[in-house]
């Protein structure tokens, strides 16, 4: 059931889906002189607000990471019953604790940026108010930098 051929098939399918999805979503962005790059189509705004950022950007990665960390934790709890060397059991517990901490950090670093993106899609800030626009861009840069810590 779980073979490398099946894994390659799923990876190829998801990569193709991601490319097509990015092209379609990117086609809804327009450059406006006062607002910059914004989504102007109402359906695309609704899609981004209620599905793209909350589900694809927020909930889905968190659920996947949490599921695997719970499976790892469950595996370590049952490792006591197996006849494994003490050192191996200790190392398995250690790596599971690291995975659980990584998931917690992932969630904490991801949520502020996703929340801000949903807010800015629904309430774009005009460049005609330079101070508010500058503060918004600064906040976006800070939150994006915090989000990018996940990938270092």
BAZA-243264 format. One record per residue: residue in one letter; x negated, y, z negated of N, C-alpha, C in turn. Coordinates in Angstrom, 3 decimals. Each point is the difference from the previous one (the first is absolute). Layout:
BAZA-243264
{A; {X; Y; Z}; {X; Y; Z}; {X; Y; Z}}
...
end
This chain:
BAZA-243264
{X; {-0.818; -1.190; 0.000}; {0.818; 1.190; 0.000}; {-0.864; 1.257; 0.000}}
{X; {-0.952; 0.105; -0.928}; {-0.879; 1.167; -0.062}; {-1.314; -0.342; 0.683}}
{X; {-0.111; 0.374; 1.224}; {-1.226; -0.249; 0.738}; {-0.579; 1.323; 0.459}}
{X; {-1.244; -0.040; 0.430}; {-0.620; 1.235; 0.489}; {0.649; 0.443; 1.312}}
{X; {0.492; -0.958; 0.778}; {0.686; 0.358; 1.242}; {1.291; 0.765; -0.299}}
{X; {0.749; -0.458; -0.976}; {1.220; 0.690; -0.406}; {-0.324; 1.383; -0.567}}
{X; {-1.066; 0.091; -0.774}; {-0.431; 1.286; -0.548}; {-0.375; 0.987; 1.095}}
{X; {-0.719; -0.480; 1.009}; {-0.357; 0.872; 1.130}; {1.241; 0.450; 0.758}}
{X; {0.955; -0.897; 0.154}; {1.242; 0.332; 0.694}; {0.753; 1.101; -0.746}}
{X; {0.138; -0.162; -1.319}; {0.686; 1.021; -0.793}; {-0.757; 1.326; 0.024}}
{X; {-1.320; -0.058; -0.111}; {-0.793; 1.232; 0.019}; {0.163; 0.720; 1.332}}
{X; {-0.061; -0.736; 1.097}; {0.170; 0.605; 1.318}; {1.391; 0.609; 0.146}}
{X; {1.017; -0.718; -0.476}; {1.375; 0.500; 0.076}; {0.159; 1.285; -0.802}}
{X; {-0.526; 0.023; -1.219}; {0.132; 1.194; -0.835}; {-0.802; 1.173; 0.549}}
{X; {-1.149; -0.256; 0.592}; {-0.790; 1.080; 0.605}; {0.744; 0.588; 1.192}}
{X; {0.574; -0.856; 0.839}; {0.788; 0.500; 1.140}; {1.199; 0.806; -0.483}}
{X; {0.680; -0.495; -1.024}; {1.139; 0.730; -0.566}; {-0.437; 1.360; -0.539}}
{X; {-1.131; 0.046; -0.693}; {-0.483; 1.260; -0.570}; {-0.351; 1.006; 1.090}}
{X; {-0.610; -0.458; 1.077}; {-0.353; 0.902; 1.102}; {1.255; 0.554; 0.660}}
{X; {0.942; -0.868; 0.315}; {1.243; 0.451; 0.642}; {0.773; 0.927; -0.928}}
{X; {0.071; -0.351; -1.264}; {0.708; 0.829; -0.977}; {-0.649; 1.383; -0.111}}
{X; {-1.316; 0.056; -0.038}; {-0.702; 1.286; -0.111}; {0.228; 0.874; 1.222}}
{X; {0.027; -0.600; 1.167}; {0.251; 0.767; 1.224}; {1.410; 0.567; -0.013}}
{X; {0.967; -0.815; -0.384}; {1.395; 0.465; -0.028}; {0.185; 1.100; -1.039}}
{X; {-0.505; -0.197; -1.206}; {0.147; 1.016; -1.050}; {-0.768; 1.263; 0.370}}
{X; {-1.168; -0.144; 0.579}; {-0.789; 1.163; 0.406}; {0.661; 0.826; 1.082}}
{X; {0.847; -0.623; 0.798}; {0.677; 0.747; 1.064}; {1.075; 0.937; -0.538}}
{X; {0.404; -0.161; -1.254}; {1.012; 0.872; -0.593}; {-0.587; 1.256; -0.624}}
{X; {-1.309; 0.108; -0.078}; {-0.631; 1.184; -0.578}; {-0.130; 1.087; 1.057}}
{X; {0.295; 1.214; -0.394}; {-0.155; 1.163; 0.871}; {-0.861; 1.031; -0.709}}
{X; {-0.729; 0.788; 0.794}; {-0.799; 1.082; -0.564}; {0.807; 1.274; 0.105}}
{X; {0.295; 0.590; -1.156}; {0.733; 1.258; -0.039}; {-0.934; 1.080; -0.538}}
{X; {0.036; 1.203; 0.590}; {-0.954; 1.032; -0.396}; {0.075; 0.384; -1.480}}
{X; {1.187; 0.025; -0.585}; {0.107; 0.448; -1.388}; {-0.157; -1.123; -1.012}}
{X; {0.313; -1.231; 0.370}; {-0.033; -1.111; -0.948}; {-1.154; -0.960; 0.225}}
{X; {-0.588; 0.003; 1.174}; {-1.046; -0.961; 0.318}; {0.601; -1.251; 0.616}}
{X; {-0.548; -1.152; -0.340}; {0.455; -1.276; 0.551}; {1.123; -0.547; -0.881}}
{X; {1.218; -0.017; 0.532}; {1.165; -0.440; -0.773}; {0.846; -0.953; 0.835}}
{X; {0.825; -0.753; -0.692}; {0.974; -0.858; 0.668}; {1.238; 0.846; 0.237}}
{X; {0.398; 0.121; 1.264}; {1.134; 0.866; 0.309}; {1.297; -0.774; 0.237}}
{X; {-0.084; -1.275; 0.283}; {1.180; -0.819; 0.246}; {0.632; -0.400; -1.340}}
{X; {1.301; 0.215; -0.145}; {0.686; -0.282; -1.264}; {-0.075; -1.484; -0.362}}
{X; {0.171; -0.874; 0.969}; {-0.047; -1.441; -0.264}; {-1.406; -0.404; -0.445}}
{X; {-1.018; 0.581; 0.620}; {-1.376; -0.314; -0.387}; {-0.309; 0.504; -1.408}}
{X; {0.562; 1.155; -0.369}; {-0.178; 0.509; -1.364}; {0.641; -0.955; -0.998}}
{X; {1.195; -0.460; 0.305}; {0.679; -0.947; -0.882}; {-0.782; -1.316; -0.092}}
{X; {-0.511; -0.467; 1.132}; {-0.791; -1.233; 0.027}; {-1.257; 0.150; -0.858}}
{X; {-0.691; 1.127; 0.162}; {-1.221; 0.224; -0.777}; {0.299; 0.160; -1.483}}
{X; {1.097; 0.677; -0.297}; {0.341; 0.263; -1.395}; {0.442; -1.249; -0.738}}
{X; {0.826; -0.804; 0.637}; {0.610; -1.118; -0.711}; {-0.599; -1.360; 0.318}}
{X; {-0.881; -0.093; 1.006}; {-0.552; -1.307; 0.328}; {-1.520; 0.012; 0.153}}
{X; {-0.528; 0.862; 0.857}; {-1.429; -0.054; 0.326}; {-0.874; 0.219; -1.227}}
{X; {0.142; 1.126; -0.667}; {-0.855; 0.276; -1.155}; {0.391; -0.794; -1.243}}
{X; {1.285; -0.073; -0.358}; {0.305; -0.769; -1.218}; {-0.229; -1.506; 0.146}}
{X; {0.346; -0.576; 1.154}; {-0.108; -1.453; 0.157}; {-1.368; -0.394; 0.543}}
{X; {-0.352; 0.455; 1.207}; {-1.276; -0.386; 0.612}; {-1.200; 0.570; -0.744}}
{X; {0.108; 1.227; -0.446}; {-1.138; 0.635; -0.654}; {-0.061; -0.221; -1.490}}
{X; {1.130; -0.264; -0.629}; {0.028; -0.106; -1.443}; {0.368; -1.368; -0.527}}
{X; {1.237; -0.413; 0.225}; {0.514; -1.209; -0.631}; {-0.627; -1.281; 0.551}}
{X; {-0.114; -0.120; 1.301}; {-0.512; -1.242; 0.590}; {-1.436; -0.314; -0.442}}
{X; {-0.947; 0.943; 0.085}; {-1.347; -0.321; -0.493}; {-0.036; -0.317; -1.495}}
{X; {0.817; 0.708; -0.772}; {0.032; -0.247; -1.442}; {0.572; -1.384; -0.290}}
{X; {1.063; -0.383; 0.704}; {0.608; -1.317; -0.219}; {-0.957; -1.111; 0.410}}
{X; {-0.673; 0.168; 1.119}; {-0.943; -1.032; 0.449}; {-1.151; -0.137; -0.989}}
{X; {-0.591; 1.125; -0.398}; {-1.113; -0.051; -0.953}; {0.453; -0.569; -1.341}}
{X; {1.163; 0.408; -0.459}; {0.514; -0.502; -1.282}; {0.302; -1.492; 0.069}}
{X; {0.556; -0.441; 1.115}; {0.316; -1.427; 0.152}; {-1.254; -0.852; -0.097}}
{X; {-1.042; 0.415; 0.703}; {-1.228; -0.786; -0.046}; {-0.675; 0.076; -1.365}}
{X; {0.107; 1.135; -0.669}; {-0.597; 0.073; -1.335}; {0.779; -0.864; -0.991}}
{X; {1.322; -0.053; 0.135}; {0.802; -0.869; -0.873}; {-0.308; -1.466; 0.283}}
{X; {-0.174; -0.339; 1.275}; {-0.373; -1.380; 0.333}; {-1.361; -0.355; -0.587}}
{X; {-0.941; 0.933; 0.057}; {-1.319; -0.251; -0.589}; {0.106; -0.165; -1.514}}
{X; {0.807; 0.838; -0.633}; {0.195; -0.100; -1.449}; {0.643; -1.342; -0.363}}
{X; {0.997; -0.396; 0.773}; {0.669; -1.292; -0.222}; {-0.996; -1.151; 0.163}}
{X; {-0.867; 0.106; 0.982}; {-1.007; -1.028; 0.245}; {-0.961; -0.105; -1.182}}
{X; {-0.398; 1.126; -0.543}; {-0.938; -0.022; -1.123}; {0.656; -0.565; -1.256}}
{X; {1.270; 0.278; -0.194}; {0.685; -0.543; -1.185}; {0.081; -1.526; 0.055}}
{X; {0.063; -0.555; 1.211}; {0.075; -1.453; 0.139}; {-1.370; -0.646; 0.140}}
{X; {-1.037; 0.807; 0.033}; {-1.342; -0.551; 0.176}; {-0.475; -0.716; -1.266}}
{X; {0.596; 0.329; -1.140}; {-0.383; -0.636; -1.260}; {0.315; -1.487; 0.040}}
{X; {1.056; -0.357; 0.684}; {0.414; -1.410; 0.063}; {-0.924; -0.847; 0.873}}
{X; {-0.676; 0.654; 0.924}; {-0.886; -0.751; 0.889}; {-1.351; -0.228; -0.665}}
{X; {-0.651; -1.024; 0.449}; {-1.316; -0.327; -0.540}; {-1.067; 0.736; 0.804}}
{X; {-0.249; 1.233; -0.392}; {-1.028; 0.807; 0.644}; {-1.013; 0.428; -1.048}}
{X; {-1.211; 0.258; 0.429}; {-0.997; 0.485; -0.960}; {0.444; 1.325; -0.637}}
{X; {-0.441; 0.219; -1.218}; {0.380; 1.193; -0.751}; {-0.455; 1.264; 0.728}}
{X; {-1.159; -0.048; 0.595}; {-0.525; 1.172; 0.717}; {0.912; 0.354; 1.171}}
{X; {0.456; -0.992; 0.715}; {0.890; 0.240; 1.138}; {1.319; 0.608; -0.463}}
{X; {0.551; -0.509; -1.096}; {1.243; 0.560; -0.533}; {-0.187; 1.449; -0.422}}
{X; {-1.132; 0.282; -0.623}; {-0.285; 1.370; -0.424}; {-0.107; 0.938; 1.198}}
{X; {-0.678; -0.455; 1.031}; {-0.157; 0.824; 1.202}; {1.338; 0.216; 0.698}}
{X; {0.836; -1.026; 0.032}; {1.326; 0.150; 0.606}; {0.851; 1.004; -0.770}}
{X; {-0.066; -0.038; -1.317}; {0.734; 0.978; -0.802}; {-0.523; 1.409; 0.244}}
{X; {-1.303; 0.099; 0.135}; {-0.617; 1.308; 0.224}; {0.426; 0.590; 1.342}}
{X; {-0.023; -0.795; 1.049}; {0.379; 0.508; 1.321}; {1.486; 0.330; 0.042}}
{X; {0.813; -0.755; -0.718}; {1.432; 0.306; -0.052}; {0.243; 1.318; -0.715}}
{X; {-0.709; 0.247; -1.076}; {0.128; 1.287; -0.695}; {-0.421; 1.145; 0.914}}
{X; {-1.036; -0.222; 0.793}; {-0.445; 1.033; 0.943}; {1.064; 0.258; 1.064}}
{X; {0.624; -1.053; 0.498}; {1.046; 0.155; 1.017}; {1.197; 0.748; -0.574}}
{X; {0.404; -0.333; -1.212}; {1.122; 0.697; -0.628}; {-0.308; 1.483; -0.196}}
{X; {-1.200; 0.323; -0.430}; {-0.381; 1.407; -0.170}; {-0.035; 0.714; 1.348}}
{X; {-0.449; -0.688; 1.020}; {-0.051; 0.603; 1.336}; {1.399; 0.337; 0.495}}
{X; {0.955; -0.862; -0.246}; {1.382; 0.261; 0.412}; {0.565; 1.194; -0.757}}
{X; {-0.284; 0.092; -1.285}; {0.479; 1.144; -0.782}; {-0.596; 1.298; 0.524}}
{X; {-1.285; 0.003; 0.288}; {-0.654; 1.194; 0.553}; {0.569; 0.323; 1.377}}
{X; {0.229; -1.016; 0.809}; {0.566; 0.190; 1.332}; {1.343; 0.712; -0.068}}
{X; {0.863; -0.450; -0.893}; {1.325; 0.610; -0.147}; {-0.128; 1.442; -0.486}}
{X; {-0.847; 0.223; -0.985}; {-0.150; 1.356; -0.557}; {-0.585; 0.986; 1.006}}
{X; {-0.858; -0.458; 0.878}; {-0.602; 0.896; 0.984}; {0.870; 0.178; 1.245}}
{X; {0.890; -0.930; 0.261}; {0.829; 0.057; 1.199}; {1.255; 0.842; -0.187}}
{X; {0.655; -0.118; -1.117}; {1.307; 0.627; -0.197}; {0.020; 1.525; 0.123}}
{X; {-0.976; 0.755; -0.523}; {0.093; 1.461; 0.140}; {-0.009; 0.467; 1.454}}
{X; {-0.841; -0.602; 0.834}; {-0.065; 0.428; 1.397}; {1.281; -0.353; 0.745}}
{X; {0.522; -1.189; -0.223}; {1.238; -0.404; 0.669}; {1.137; 0.929; -0.402}}
{X; {0.077; 0.329; -1.273}; {1.040; 0.911; -0.481}; {-0.136; 1.370; 0.646}}
{X; {-1.223; 0.506; 0.082}; {-0.220; 1.310; 0.616}; {0.357; -0.017; 1.484}}
{X; {-0.351; -1.065; 0.708}; {0.313; -0.083; 1.434}; {1.510; 0.001; 0.230}}
{X; {0.740; -0.728; -0.810}; {1.459; -0.006; 0.134}; {0.546; 1.401; -0.241}}
{X; {-0.543; 0.694; -0.986}; {0.450; 1.361; -0.296}; {-0.295; 0.946; 1.162}}
{X; {-1.214; -0.064; 0.558}; {-0.357; 0.938; 1.071}; {0.733; -0.290; 1.301}}
{X; {0.399; -1.232; 0.217}; {0.782; -0.288; 1.205}; {1.376; 0.647; -0.111}}
{X; {0.587; -0.056; -1.176}; {1.338; 0.555; -0.189}; {0.004; 1.509; -0.176}}
{X; {-1.062; 0.555; -0.561}; {-0.076; 1.438; -0.246}; {-1.320; 0.547; 0.531}}
{X; {-0.133; 0.150; 1.332}; {-1.260; 0.517; 0.548}; {-0.217; 1.455; -0.419}}
{X; {-1.261; 0.351; -0.196}; {-0.365; 1.350; -0.436}; {-0.454; 0.791; 1.219}}
{X; {0.581; 1.167; 0.175}; {-0.317; 0.845; 1.147}; {-1.342; 0.698; -0.208}}
{X; {-0.738; 0.184; 1.104}; {-1.269; 0.721; -0.062}; {0.212; 1.499; -0.158}}
{X; {1.238; 0.458; 0.115}; {0.269; 1.423; -0.186}; {-0.117; 0.397; -1.473}}
{X; {-0.011; -0.979; -0.893}; {-0.263; 0.251; -1.421}; {-1.384; -0.565; -0.307}}
{X; {-1.065; 0.783; 0.237}; {-1.355; -0.555; -0.045}; {-0.414; -0.572; -1.357}}
{X; {0.394; 0.627; -1.085}; {-0.423; -0.492; -1.316}; {0.645; -1.352; -0.316}}
{X; {1.289; -0.117; 0.241}; {0.708; -1.263; -0.257}; {-0.528; -1.087; 0.934}}
{X; {-0.252; 0.379; 1.251}; {-0.525; -0.960; 0.973}; {-1.392; -0.488; -0.418}}
{X; {-0.847; 0.922; -0.454}; {-1.356; -0.365; -0.420}; {0.032; -0.920; -1.223}}
{X; {0.878; 0.295; -0.939}; {0.122; -0.858; -1.182}; {0.495; -1.388; 0.407}}
{X; {0.954; -0.050; 0.924}; {0.501; -1.286; 0.483}; {-1.076; -0.808; 0.698}}
{X; {-0.797; 0.660; 0.817}; {-1.094; -0.704; 0.696}; {-1.070; -0.468; -0.986}}
{X; {-0.287; 0.837; -1.013}; {-0.965; -0.396; -1.024}; {0.501; -1.223; -0.764}}
{X; {1.262; 0.025; -0.378}; {0.590; -1.136; -0.707}; {-0.027; -1.258; 0.863}}
{X; {0.301; 0.156; 1.286}; {-0.044; -1.149; 0.904}; {-1.420; -0.547; 0.101}}
{X; {-0.987; 0.873; 0.099}; {-1.391; -0.451; 0.088}; {-0.440; -0.730; -1.263}}
{X; {0.387; 0.529; -1.147}; {-0.369; -0.644; -1.265}; {0.648; -1.374; -0.108}}
{X; {1.300; -0.070; 0.293}; {0.701; -1.283; -0.113}; {-0.485; -1.006; 1.036}}
{X; {-0.343; 0.470; 1.191}; {-0.548; -0.902; 1.015}; {-1.366; -0.520; -0.430}}
{X; {-0.808; 0.859; -0.601}; {-1.303; -0.447; -0.500}; {0.164; -1.046; -1.099}}
{X; {0.960; 0.227; -0.888}; {0.266; -0.983; -1.056}; {0.485; -1.313; 0.610}}
{X; {0.852; 0.089; 1.011}; {0.489; -1.203; 0.672}; {-1.141; -0.733; 0.701}}
{X; {-0.933; 0.738; 0.580}; {-1.108; -0.633; 0.717}; {-0.975; -0.712; -0.928}}
{X; {0.044; 0.302; -1.288}; {-0.838; -0.729; -0.956}; {0.358; -1.486; 0.018}}
{X; {1.247; -0.317; 0.338}; {0.421; -1.400; 0.095}; {-0.838; -0.791; 0.986}}
{X; {-0.519; 0.648; 1.014}; {-0.654; -0.713; 1.088}; {-1.512; 0.086; -0.071}}
{X; {-0.535; 0.409; -1.125}; {-1.463; 0.059; -0.161}; {-0.501; -1.230; -0.690}}
end
